[in-house]
Amino acid sequence: MSQTTLSNGSDAPLLLEMRAITKRFPGVLALHEVNFDVRRGEVHALVGENGAGKSTLMKILSGVYVRDGGDVIFKGHPVHFTNPRQAQVAGITTIYQELNQVAQMSVTENIFLGSEIERGVLVNWREMHAKARELLAKLHLEIDPRQPLSQLGVGQQQMVEVAKALHHRADLIIMDEPTSALSVREIEDLFGIIRELKAQGVSIIYISHHLDETFEISDRITVLRDGQHITTQPTNSLNVDSLIRYMVGRDVSEQFPKEVTPRGAEVLRVENLNQGSRLRNISFSLYAGEVLGIAGLVGAGRTELMRAIFGADLIDSGRFYIDGQPVTIHNPRDAIRYGIGLLTEDRKQQGLILKMSTRENITMSVLQRLTRGLLTNRRKETELAQKFIDNLAIKTPSQNQLAINLSGGTQQKVVLSKWMATEPRVLIFDEPTRGIDVGAKVEIYKLMNQLARQGVAILMVSSELPEIMGMSDRIMVIREGEVTGIINRDDYPDVQALQEKIMEYATGSNKIVPEHA
């Protein structure tokens, strides 16, 4: 399946060659004779759907996994790393999506962790703080390295990881979803630093589901699919459509396959909801079979609203109605009893129990229904789990596979299965496609269509404006904890006009009193 690797016009020598890399796990061939190389001073993007093998390949390179076959040549010499420390000493550093840091320790301690500068038997704090300041200055980060890492924002914490890579004099930095929690300004800063590192001869392997970033920052792109190398090409020889075809093996002709479903009766009504300064006088209605998109800038109060509706956070005042009848929601148990489910923004921390099996995660929300006395009916539990594995095409070698070993898109399907098992009336999707690839996104959208056809009312929070516009029937915009507008999608057939209207409400240049229509 592999195509010949094309030159990007650079005369730079190869820093890394991975030849015919093969890796097997029980019941799964994760990588099959994959080839991958990186030139000195280039940004080489590695893309593919969840489960394509990107993480496995990088974990082999960084010493987390031991390969079953193939060769790794680094700086002209064969290497066989059996732990991450060996890779780091050789000049390979990984910056993971889930930052591997100690929040209670200082910035300096995080940068030098495991490689402290010593004077005799004592740690030389003065020299370490000075070197930390020097490293941070290179990254245009003006912070006191003695302060606890927990006092920094996520973007600054990401930069501390880059400083650590500089400290270890990395020749090759692996960046795994480095912008997933960064603001637009922080992304611009990171890209500026990446370009500076390139100029210094440092190589970057860049992994991201954001294809626009990939095109902006990379020199070459390698695509993996189903554990195999598909193609490596100069970035300027590809476009988004062709790249998606390589990734998924088919045309994704419609990125947002929205189906219009006739709107049913009102299912949920929220009136005058207040929660400190976070939410103020929020009122709206949600109807059977519709997708109500919730838009707004970061910090506008979108997630806070979803958690309040689900009873995860207490409110100061407000009223909830289900099918026109007033209800009291004090906690998630109340919400579930009234048919409300919440797919949280952070599926790994709040949506799944990672060390439990796929089956246990799917059935946990209805375990009481499957239990008599102290014993769970294992046959019924297995049948229920298999029903959702089949219906949602959940890619897992078995029901016993731990959730932590599933890809991001598959994990999201497991969370969705958990809530579908409760037969919900209202489903809240908070950032439903964050951190999953374009193919898995389309599958999630189709499942949303299926739920809407069945009469489920959907609230969808998303920071991706195209997703909000592509999948919503109506769009409610929140700014600083207040509803500033509710837009009927059909009123704006022009996408540009719709986007401008959403941003107008999100930035506060217009404001309406929403109706329950």
C-alpha positions as CSV (number, residue, x, y, z in Angstrom):
1,M,0.0,0.0,0.0
2,S,2.9,2.3,0.6
3,Q,3.8,4.9,-2.0
4,T,7.3,6.1,-2.7
5,T,8.4,8.8,-0.3
6,L,8.6,12.1,-2.2
7,S,11.3,14.7,-1.5
8,N,10.2,18.1,-0.2
9,G,13.0,19.8,-2.0
10,S,15.2,19.9,1.0
11,D,18.9,18.9,0.8
12,A,19.0,18.3,4.6
13,P,20.2,14.8,5.6
14,L,18.0,12.3,7.3
15,L,18.0,12.5,11.1
16,L,15.7,9.5,11.6
17,E,14.8,6.4,9.6
18,M,12.2,3.9,10.7
19,R,12.2,0.9,8.4
20,A,9.5,-1.8,8.2
21,I,8.4,-1.3,11.8
22,T,6.0,-4.0,12.9
23,K,4.2,-4.3,16.3
24,R,1.6,-6.8,17.5
25,F,-0.6,-6.8,20.5
26,P,-2.9,-9.7,21.6
27,G,-5.3,-10.1,18.7
28,V,-4.2,-6.9,16.9
29,L,-1.5,-6.2,14.3
30,A,-1.0,-2.5,15.3
31,L,1.8,-1.8,12.7
32,H,2.7,-3.7,9.6
33,E,6.1,-2.9,8.1
34,V,5.7,0.9,8.4
35,N,8.4,3.2,7.0
36,F,8.9,6.7,8.3
37,D,11.7,9.2,8.2
38,V,12.5,12.8,9.3
39,R,15.1,15.2,7.9
40,R,17.1,17.6,10.0
41,G,15.4,20.9,10.6
42,E,12.0,19.9,9.2
43,V,8.4,19.6,10.6
44,H,7.1,16.2,9.6
45,A,3.4,15.8,10.3
46,L,2.1,12.3,11.1
47,V,-1.7,12.0,10.5
48,G,-4.3,9.3,10.4
49,E,-7.6,8.3,12.0
50,N,-7.7,7.2,15.6
51,G,-6.3,3.6,15.7
52,A,-4.2,4.2,12.6
53,G,-1.0,3.4,14.5
54,K,0.4,6.9,15.0
55,S,0.8,6.7,18.8
56,T,2.1,3.1,18.6
57,L,4.8,4.2,16.1
58,M,5.9,7.1,18.3
59,K,5.9,5.0,21.4
60,I,8.3,2.6,19.7
61,L,10.5,5.5,18.7
62,S,10.5,7.0,22.2
63,G,11.1,3.7,24.0
64,V,7.7,3.1,25.5
65,Y,7.0,0.0,23.4
66,V,9.6,-2.5,22.0
67,R,9.1,-3.2,18.3
68,D,8.5,-6.8,17.0
69,G,10.3,-6.1,13.7
70,G,12.1,-3.5,11.7
71,D,15.0,-1.1,12.2
72,V,15.4,2.4,13.7
73,I,18.3,4.5,12.5
74,F,18.9,7.7,14.5
75,K,21.7,10.1,13.6
76,G,23.2,7.5,11.3
77,H,23.3,4.7,13.9
78,P,21.0,1.8,14.7
79,V,19.2,2.2,18.0
80,H,16.9,0.0,20.1
81,F,15.4,2.0,23.0
82,T,13.8,-0.1,25.7
83,N,12.6,2.9,27.8
84,P,11.9,6.6,27.4
85,R,15.0,7.7,29.3
86,Q,17.3,6.0,26.7
87,A,15.5,7.9,23.9
88,Q,15.8,11.2,25.8
89,V,19.5,10.8,26.4
90,A,19.9,10.0,22.6
91,G,18.1,13.3,21.8
92,I,14.5,12.4,21.4
93,T,11.9,14.2,23.5
94,T,8.1,13.7,23.5
95,I,5.5,16.4,24.5
96,Y,2.3,14.5,25.1
97,Q,-1.3,15.7,24.8
98,E,-1.8,14.8,28.5
99,L,1.1,16.8,29.9
100,N,3.5,14.6,31.9
101,Q,4.2,17.1,34.7
102,V,4.1,17.5,38.5
103,A,1.8,20.5,39.1
104,Q,2.8,20.9,42.8
105,M,6.5,21.3,41.9
106,S,8.1,24.5,40.6
107,V,8.7,25.3,36.9
108,T,12.4,24.7,37.5
109,E,11.8,21.3,39.1
110,N,9.7,20.2,36.2
111,I,12.2,21.3,33.6
112,F,15.1,19.5,35.4
113,L,13.2,16.6,36.7
114,G,15.5,13.6,36.6
115,S,18.5,15.6,35.4
116,E,19.1,18.0,38.3
117,I,22.3,20.0,38.5
118,E,24.2,19.1,41.6
119,R,27.1,20.6,43.6
120,G,28.5,17.8,45.6
121,V,25.6,16.0,47.3
122,L,23.3,19.1,47.1
123,V,21.1,20.4,44.3
124,N,22.4,23.6,42.8
125,W,19.2,25.6,42.8
126,R,20.8,28.9,41.9
127,E,22.2,27.5,38.7
128,M,19.1,25.6,37.9
129,H,16.8,28.7,38.3
130,A,19.2,30.7,36.2
131,K,19.2,28.1,33.4
132,A,15.4,27.8,33.6
133,R,15.1,31.6,33.1
134,E,17.4,31.4,30.1
135,L,15.4,28.6,28.6
136,L,12.0,30.3,29.2
137,A,13.4,33.5,27.7
138,K,14.1,31.7,24.5
139,L,10.4,30.8,24.4
140,H,9.4,34.4,25.2
141,L,7.9,33.3,28.5
142,E,8.3,35.8,31.2
143,I,7.5,33.9,34.4
144,D,9.3,33.2,37.7
145,P,10.7,29.6,37.4
146,R,10.4,29.2,41.2
147,Q,6.6,29.4,41.1
148,P,4.5,26.2,41.2
149,L,3.6,24.9,37.8
150,S,-0.1,24.8,38.9
151,Q,-0.2,28.6,38.9
152,L,0.4,28.6,35.1
153,G,-2.2,28.4,32.4
154,V,-2.3,25.3,30.2
155,G,-0.6,27.1,27.3
156,Q,2.3,28.2,29.6
157,Q,2.6,24.6,31.0
158,Q,2.9,23.4,27.4
159,M,5.7,25.9,26.9
160,V,7.5,24.5,30.0
161,E,7.5,21.1,28.3
162,V,9.2,22.7,25.3
163,A,11.7,24.3,27.7
164,K,12.4,20.8,29.1
165,A,13.0,19.6,25.5
166,L,15.5,22.4,25.0
167,H,17.2,21.6,28.2
168,H,17.8,18.0,27.1
169,R,19.2,19.4,23.8
170,A,16.7,17.4,21.8
171,D,17.5,16.8,18.2
172,L,14.0,15.5,17.6
173,I,10.8,16.7,19.4
174,I,7.6,14.7,19.1
175,M,4.6,16.9,19.6
176,D,1.4,15.0,20.2
177,E,-1.7,17.2,19.8
178,P,0.2,20.2,21.2
179,T,-2.5,22.7,20.6
180,S,-5.5,20.8,22.0
181,A,-5.8,23.1,25.0
182,L,-4.2,26.3,23.6
183,S,-5.9,29.6,22.7
184,V,-5.4,31.1,19.2
185,R,-2.7,33.5,20.5
186,E,-0.9,30.6,22.3
187,I,-1.0,28.5,19.1
188,E,0.6,31.4,17.2
189,D,3.3,31.7,19.8
190,L,3.9,27.9,19.6
191,F,4.2,28.0,15.8
192,G,6.7,30.9,16.1
193,I,8.8,28.8,18.5
194,I,8.6,25.7,16.2
195,R,9.9,27.9,13.3
196,E,12.7,29.1,15.5
197,L,13.6,25.5,16.4
198,K,13.6,24.5,12.7
199,A,16.0,27.3,12.0
200,Q,18.3,25.9,14.7
201,G,18.3,22.5,13.0
202,V,15.8,20.8,15.5
203,S,13.4,18.4,13.8
204,I,9.7,18.1,14.8
205,I,7.2,15.3,14.4
206,Y,3.8,17.0,14.6
207,I,0.7,15.0,15.3
208,S,-2.7,16.8,15.2
209,H,-6.3,16.2,14.2
210,H,-6.5,19.8,13.2
211,L,-5.7,19.6,9.5
212,D,-5.5,23.4,9.0
213,E,-2.6,23.4,11.6
214,T,-0.9,20.6,9.8
215,F,-0.9,22.4,6.5
216,E,0.3,25.6,8.1
217,I,3.3,24.3,10.1
218,S,4.5,21.1,8.3
219,D,7.0,20.5,5.5
220,R,6.0,17.0,4.8
221,I,3.0,14.8,5.8
222,T,2.9,11.0,6.3
223,V,-0.4,9.2,6.5
224,L,-1.0,6.0,8.3
225,R,-4.2,3.9,8.0
226,D,-5.0,0.6,9.7
227,G,-1.4,0.2,10.9
228,Q,0.1,0.7,7.4
229,H,2.1,3.5,5.7
230,I,-0.1,5.0,3.0
231,T,1.9,7.9,1.7
232,T,4.5,10.5,2.5
233,Q,4.3,13.8,0.4
234,P,5.4,17.4,0.6
235,T,2.7,19.4,2.3
236,N,2.4,21.8,-0.7
237,S,1.4,18.8,-3.0
238,L,-1.7,18.0,-0.9
239,N,-4.9,19.7,0.0
240,V,-7.5,18.9,2.7
241,D,-9.7,16.7,0.4
242,S,-6.8,14.6,-0.9
243,L,-5.4,14.2,2.6
244,I,-8.8,13.0,4.0
245,R,-9.0,10.5,1.2
246,Y,-5.6,9.1,2.1
247,M,-6.6,9.0,5.8
248,V,-10.0,7.3,5.5
249,G,-9.6,5.4,2.3
250,R,-12.6,7.0,0.8
251,D,-14.2,10.3,-0.1
252,V,-15.7,12.1,2.8
253,S,-17.8,14.2,0.4
254,E,-19.9,15.8,3.2
255,Q,-18.0,16.7,6.3
256,F,-21.2,17.5,8.2
257,P,-23.9,15.0,7.1
258,K,-26.7,16.8,8.8
259,E,-30.2,15.3,8.4
260,V,-33.2,17.6,9.0
261,T,-35.7,16.0,11.3
262,P,-39.2,17.3,11.9
263,R,-39.2,19.2,15.3
264,G,-41.4,17.5,17.9
265,A,-42.8,18.7,21.2
266,E,-40.9,20.7,23.8
267,V,-38.9,18.2,25.9
268,L,-36.8,20.6,28.1
269,R,-37.4,24.2,29.2
270,V,-35.0,26.2,31.3
271,E,-36.2,29.5,32.8
272,N,-34.1,32.2,34.4
273,L,-31.2,30.0,35.4
274,N,-28.6,31.8,37.6
275,Q,-25.3,30.6,39.0
276,G,-23.1,33.4,40.6
277,S,-21.4,35.5,37.9
278,R,-21.0,32.5,35.6
279,L,-24.7,32.1,34.4
280,R,-27.3,34.9,34.4
281,N,-31.0,34.6,33.6
282,I,-30.6,31.9,31.0
283,S,-33.8,30.8,29.4
284,F,-34.5,28.5,26.4
285,S,-36.5,25.5,25.2
286,L,-35.3,22.3,23.6
287,Y,-37.5,20.1,21.3
288,A,-37.7,16.5,20.4
289,G,-35.6,15.6,17.3
290,E,-33.6,18.9,17.2
291,V,-30.0,19.7,17.7
292,L,-29.5,23.0,19.6
293,G,-25.9,24.1,19.2
294,I,-24.4,26.2,22.0
295,A,-21.8,28.7,20.7
296,G,-19.6,31.2,22.4
297,L,-16.1,32.2,23.1
298,V,-13.8,30.4,25.6
299,G,-15.0,31.2,29.1
300,A,-18.5,32.2,28.0
301,G,-20.2,29.7,30.3
302,R,-21.2,27.0,27.9
303,T,-19.8,24.0,29.9
304,E,-21.1,25.6,33.1
305,L,-24.6,25.7,31.7
306,M,-24.4,22.0,30.6
307,R,-23.2,21.0,34.1
308,A,-25.9,23.0,35.8
309,I,-28.6,21.3,33.6
310,F,-27.2,17.9,34.5
311,G,-27.1,18.7,38.2
312,A,-23.3,18.4,38.4
313,D,-23.1,21.9,39.8
314,L,-25.5,23.7,42.1
315,I,-27.5,26.7,40.8
316,D,-28.6,29.8,42.7
317,S,-32.0,30.0,41.1
318,G,-34.0,28.9,38.1
319,R,-36.6,26.4,36.9
320,F,-36.5,23.3,34.8
321,Y,-39.4,21.7,33.0
322,I,-39.6,18.3,31.4
323,D,-42.5,17.8,29.0
324,G,-44.0,21.0,30.4
325,Q,-44.0,19.8,34.0
326,P,-41.7,21.4,36.6
327,V,-38.9,19.2,37.9
328,T,-36.2,19.6,40.5
329,I,-32.6,18.6,39.5
330,H,-30.3,18.7,42.5
331,N,-27.7,16.2,41.2
332,P,-26.9,13.9,38.2
333,R,-29.0,11.1,39.7
334,D,-32.1,13.4,39.4
335,A,-31.1,14.4,35.8
336,I,-30.7,10.7,34.8
337,R,-34.1,9.9,36.3
338,Y,-35.7,12.6,34.1
339,G,-33.9,11.2,31.0
340,I,-30.9,13.6,30.7
341,G,-27.5,12.3,29.8
342,L,-24.2,14.2,29.6
343,L,-21.2,13.4,27.3
344,T,-18.6,15.4,29.2
345,E,-15.9,17.6,27.6
346,D,-13.2,15.4,29.1
347,R,-14.2,11.9,28.3
348,K,-11.1,10.3,29.9
349,Q,-11.4,12.0,33.3
350,Q,-15.2,12.3,33.6
351,G,-16.8,10.0,30.9
352,L,-15.0,6.7,31.3
353,I,-13.3,4.6,33.9
354,L,-10.2,3.9,31.9
355,K,-9.1,0.8,33.8
356,M,-12.5,-0.9,33.4
357,S,-13.5,-2.9,30.4
358,T,-15.5,-1.8,27.4
359,R,-18.4,-3.8,28.6
360,E,-18.4,-2.4,32.1
361,N,-18.2,1.2,30.8
362,I,-21.2,0.6,28.5
363,T,-23.4,-0.9,31.1
364,M,-22.4,1.0,34.2
365,S,-25.3,3.5,33.8
366,V,-27.9,0.7,33.9
367,L,-26.2,-1.7,36.2
368,Q,-29.1,-1.5,38.7
369,R,-31.4,-2.8,35.9
370,L,-29.1,-5.8,35.3
371,T,-28.6,-6.7,39.0
372,R,-30.8,-8.8,41.3
373,G,-29.7,-8.7,44.9
374,L,-25.9,-8.7,44.9
375,L,-25.4,-10.4,41.6
376,T,-25.3,-8.9,38.1
377,N,-26.8,-10.9,35.3
378,R,-23.7,-11.4,33.2
379,R,-25.6,-12.8,30.2
380,K,-27.8,-9.7,30.0
381,E,-24.9,-7.4,30.6
382,T,-22.9,-9.1,27.8
383,E,-25.9,-9.0,25.4
384,L,-26.5,-5.3,26.1
385,A,-22.8,-4.4,25.6
386,Q,-22.6,-6.4,22.3
387,K,-25.8,-4.7,21.0
388,F,-24.0,-1.3,21.2
389,I,-20.7,-2.6,20.0
390,D,-22.5,-3.9,16.9
391,N,-24.9,-1.0,16.4
392,L,-22.2,1.7,16.8
393,A,-19.4,-0.2,15.1
394,I,-17.2,0.0,18.2
395,K,-13.7,-1.1,17.2
396,T,-12.5,-3.4,20.0
397,P,-11.0,-6.9,19.9
398,S,-13.4,-7.9,22.7
399,Q,-15.8,-6.6,25.4
400,N,-13.0,-7.1,27.9
401,Q,-10.6,-4.6,26.2
402,L,-9.8,-1.9,28.8
403,A,-11.2,1.6,27.8
404,I,-7.7,3.1,28.2
405,N,-6.5,1.0,25.2
406,L,-9.2,2.3,22.8
407,S,-8.7,5.1,20.4
408,G,-10.3,8.5,21.1
409,G,-13.1,8.0,18.6
410,T,-13.9,4.6,20.0
411,Q,-13.8,5.9,23.5
412,Q,-16.4,8.5,22.6
413,K,-18.7,5.8,21.1
414,V,-18.4,3.9,24.4
415,V,-19.5,7.0,26.3
416,L,-22.3,7.5,23.9
417,S,-23.4,3.8,24.3
418,K,-23.4,4.3,28.1
419,W,-26.0,7.0,27.8
420,M,-28.0,5.4,24.9
421,A,-28.5,2.4,27.2
422,T,-30.5,4.7,29.6
423,E,-32.9,5.5,26.7
424,P,-32.5,9.3,27.2
425,R,-34.9,12.0,26.3
426,V,-32.2,14.7,26.3
427,L,-28.5,14.2,25.4
428,I,-25.9,16.9,26.1
429,F,-22.8,16.7,23.9
430,D,-20.0,18.9,25.3
431,E,-17.3,19.1,22.6
432,P,-18.4,15.7,21.0
433,T,-15.5,15.4,18.5
434,R,-12.6,16.9,20.5
435,G,-9.4,14.9,19.9
436,I,-10.9,12.5,17.3
437,D,-10.1,12.2,13.6
438,V,-12.2,13.3,10.6
439,G,-13.5,9.8,9.9
440,A,-14.6,9.2,13.5
441,K,-16.2,12.7,13.5
442,V,-18.5,11.8,10.6
443,E,-19.5,8.6,12.5
444,I,-20.4,10.6,15.6
445,Y,-22.4,13.1,13.5
446,K,-24.4,10.2,11.9
447,L,-25.1,8.8,15.3
448,M,-26.5,12.2,16.3
449,N,-28.7,12.1,13.2
450,Q,-29.9,8.7,14.3
451,L,-30.7,9.9,17.8
452,A,-32.6,12.9,16.5
453,R,-34.7,10.6,14.2
454,Q,-35.6,8.7,17.3
455,G,-36.9,11.9,18.9
456,V,-34.0,12.5,21.3
457,A,-33.4,16.2,21.9
458,I,-29.7,17.2,21.7
459,L,-27.7,20.0,23.2
460,M,-24.3,20.4,21.5
461,V,-21.5,22.5,22.8
462,S,-18.6,23.0,20.4
463,S,-15.6,25.3,20.0
464,E,-15.5,24.5,16.3
465,L,-17.7,26.9,14.6
466,P,-18.0,24.8,11.4
467,E,-19.3,22.0,13.5
468,I,-21.9,24.2,15.2
469,M,-23.1,25.6,11.9
470,G,-23.0,22.2,10.1
471,M,-24.9,20.1,12.6
472,S,-27.3,22.4,14.5
473,D,-31.0,23.2,13.7
474,R,-30.8,26.2,16.0
475,I,-27.8,28.0,17.5
476,M,-27.9,29.6,20.9
477,V,-25.0,32.0,21.5
478,I,-23.7,32.7,25.1
479,R,-21.5,35.6,26.1
480,E,-20.2,36.2,29.7
481,G,-22.9,33.9,31.1
482,E,-25.8,35.4,29.2
483,V,-27.8,34.3,26.1
484,T,-27.2,37.0,23.5
485,G,-29.0,35.3,20.6
486,I,-30.9,32.3,19.3
487,I,-30.5,31.7,15.6
488,N,-32.6,29.5,13.3
489,R,-30.2,27.9,11.0
490,D,-32.7,28.0,8.1
491,D,-32.8,31.8,8.3
492,Y,-29.2,31.9,7.1
493,P,-28.6,29.8,4.0
494,D,-25.4,31.7,3.4
495,V,-22.6,30.2,5.6
496,Q,-20.6,33.4,5.7
497,A,-23.6,35.4,6.9
498,L,-24.4,32.8,9.6
499,Q,-20.8,32.9,10.8
500,E,-20.8,36.6,11.0
501,K,-24.1,36.6,13.0
502,I,-22.8,34.1,15.5
503,M,-19.6,36.1,16.0
504,E,-21.7,39.3,16.4
505,Y,-23.6,37.7,19.2
506,A,-20.5,36.0,20.7
507,T,-18.5,39.3,20.9
508,G,-21.3,41.3,22.3
509,S,-22.0,43.7,19.4
510,N,-25.6,42.7,19.3
511,K,-28.1,41.3,21.9
512,I,-31.6,40.0,21.9
513,V,-34.1,38.7,24.4
514,P,-34.6,35.1,23.3
515,E,-38.0,33.5,22.9
516,H,-39.0,29.9,23.5
517,A,-40.0,29.5,19.8
